[in-house]
Amino acid sequence: MVASVQQFRTIVKGKAFARREAAAYTSFMADTSPITRKLKALRQRAGLSIREVAHALGMEHGSSYQHYEDRYRKPHLPLDFVRRLVPIFEKGGVSAAEVFALAGVDAAQRPLGDETMLHIEELDVRAGAGGGLAGGPERVIAEWQVPTGIVRGYSTAPAHELRIITVMGDSMEPALLPGQRVLVDTGDKKPSPPGIFVVWDGLGLVVKRVQVIPHTEPARVRITSDNVKYEPYERTLDEAYIQGRVIGQWKWL
């Protein structure tokens, strides 16, 4: 049967769309690191789903782990993240050496000192605990080496989700003072239980106490300061733009 002009145009458009899709996929794969494909292959060999690995890592959503298979662009995975994968993949028959290779480390020769230290980036984001200061793009200004035992006594967050920032302003006095450095778990953005969080207030990053208001739909949160001269305010959970939970502080005497 001879195709009509309209059918011919439809076929041509379909082929053009397919070519664009293939080109987009090729471009996407080129942007990701080869290490993502190696990670996926090891996971599949271990007989694990993305959700199962995320659950074993203590991640609430599979997408938090899937980032490393789909969108990660660096040549090697973070060493702290890989260490946590080792016992998970070993249960599926994948050797520790193969997993450590994802971080560019020879499992037989890795430095013993790394086992006792977490490497945590300090960012120049000017987190303000007062009026707030506008923050530019995240800029790493230092890398801290913190004894693993100090952090692991309070948090199981992987090192790549931990950040150190400086408090600006006086709205959280006396709990937090201007100039103090705080440790933030960027993977914990849900204020349940309530606590101290870094939030974006529209002008900058600020450190505040955040608490869910019960029985609100959509969910709303109350954002407060410890310093009574600052008024509390409310936002929907989405509008609060929570960046992470403050889980520790450095205080100099």
N, C-alpha and C positions, 0 to 999 in steps of 0.2 A: 504494500500500500504506500502511495506517495504521501509524504508528510506535508501538511499545510505550512504556509509561511509562518503562521503563529507558532506551530509546533516546533518548526526549525529554530525559531528565535529562542524558544524556551529551552531547547536542548543546548544551544550555544551558550545561553546565560548560565545554565546549570554547570556546564564544563568550565566556564570562566570562574564561577563561584568556587568550584572544587579546586581549581588551580590556586586561587587566592588563599583558600583555607590551607592547602598544602604548603604554600609559601610562608604563611603566618606560623604554621606549626614548625617549619624548618627554622625560621628566624627565632622562635621561642626556644627551641632545643639548642640553638647556637648560643643563646644568651645564658643558658644554665651551665653549670659546671659538670664535667664528666663524672665528678664524684657523686652527683645525684643519681645517675643511672647505676653506679656501682652499689650505692646504698639500697636502691630499690631491688637490685638483683639479689643481694644478700638477704634482705627481708623475705623475699619470695622463696628463696632457698630454705630459709628457716621455717617456712610454712606459716607465716604470720601476716595478719591483715594490718593495715594502717591503724585502725582503731585499737587493735590488740597491743601494738607497740606503744601507741600514745597512752593507753591505760597503764601499761607496765612502767612507763616513765613518770606517771603521776600527772599527765597532762589531761586537762578536762575535755579538750576538743581534739579530734583527729587532725584538724587543720594545722594545729600548732606543730605537730610532727611532720605533716605532709609538706610543709614549707621546705624541709630539707631534701625532699625528693622532687619537688616541682619548681621551686623558685630560688634555690640557693645558688650563688654564683662564684663563691670563693673556691680556690683549688682544693682545699681540704676542710673537713668538718672540724668544729671546735673540739679540742681534746677532752674537755670535761663532759661534753655531750656524748662523745664516743665511748668514754669509760662506762657510762651508764648503759650504753647499748650492749656492751660485751656480755654480761651475764644473761641478758634477754635473748640474744642471738645464739649464744652457746647452747641453750636448751634445745635449739632447733638444728644443732649439728654444725654451726658455723664457728670456725676457730677464732680465738681471741686475736691472733696475728692478723687475720683478714679484716677484722673490725678495726683494730688499731691502725691498719694501713689507710683507712678512710681519713685519719687525721695526719697522715704522712709520718707515722711513727712506727719504728721497728719494735714490735712487742717484746722482743728478746733483749733490746738494748735501750729501752726508754729510761730516762733519768728517774731515779727513785725519788728525788726531791720533789718532782711534780706531783707525786701521789699525796703529799701533805699540804699543798698550797692550791688555792683557787686564784685564778687571774681575773681580776674584775676591772673593767674600764671606768675611769672617772670622766664625766662629761661636763663640758662648759655650757650648761643650759640655763644657768642663772635662775634656778627654782626660787621663786620669791614667796616668803611666808608673810608678806605684808601686802602692799599694793600690787605686787607682781611685776616682774620685769620681762619684757618681750624677749623671747629666746630665738636665736637664729638656728641654722642647721646644727644638728648635734655634732660637736667637735670633741674628739677624744684628746684630753690634755694630760692624762697619766694612766698607767696601768698598775693597780695595786696587787700585791701578792699577799693574800690573807690566809692564815692557817685554816685548813679545811674544817677542823674540829670546832673552831669558833663559830663558823657559819652554820655547819650541819647540826649544831645543837638547837638551832631555831628555824632552819629552813632547808627544804630539800630541792629548792629551785636550782636549775643548772646555772653554771657561772655565766653563760652567754645571755641569760635573762636578768642578770644582776647589774646594777649600775650604781655609781657613787656620784652624788651631786651636792652642791652647797646651798644651804638655806640662806635666803635673803629676807630681811624684814623682821618685824617683831610680833606678828600676829599669833605665833604659836608659843610665845613665852608664857610660862617658864619651861614648858616641856622641851622646846627646841629654841636655840638661841641663834641670832644672826651670825653667819660665818661657820656654823657647824656643818660638818659633812654627814650625810645620811645615806644609808644603804637602801636601795629601792629594788623590789622584785617587780619587773615590768610585765611578768607573766600573770600577775595577780591583780585583776582590775575590777573584781566584784566586791563591793563593801559588805559582804556577809561572811564572817562577822564584821561589825564596824571597826574602823581603825583610822590610822593616819595615812593619807594618800597624796600623791602628786596629781593635780588636776590642771586642766587648761581653762582659764577663766575668761578667755576672749582677748586678753591683752598679754598674758604671759603664763608661765607655769608657777603655780602656787602650791604650798604644802598646807593641807587642811585636814580636819577630821570629817569623815564622811560616814553617814549612817542611813540605811534604807528606811523609808517611812512605810510602816506596815499597811497592807491592804490598799495600795494605790495601783491604779491601772490607767495608763502605763506606769511602770514603777518610777517612783520619785525618791530623791535622796535629800537629806538635810546636810548642808556644808557649813561647818562652824570653825571658829578660832578659839584657842585657849585664852587669848588676851581679850578681856571683856569689852574693850573699846571698839572691837570689830563686830559688826552685826552678822548674824547667821543668815543664810539664804537657802532657797530650795531650787532644784533643777530636776528634770527628768533624768533617769539614769543615762540615757543616750547623750543628753545635753551637758552632762557633767564632764565628759571627756577625760575620764580617769586614765592616767598614764601608768600607774603602778602603786603598789603598797609599800610604805616605808616600814622596814623591818629591823632597822638598827641605826645607831648613831655613834659618831665619835665626838667625845667631849673633852676638851683640853682644860686643865685646871690652872 
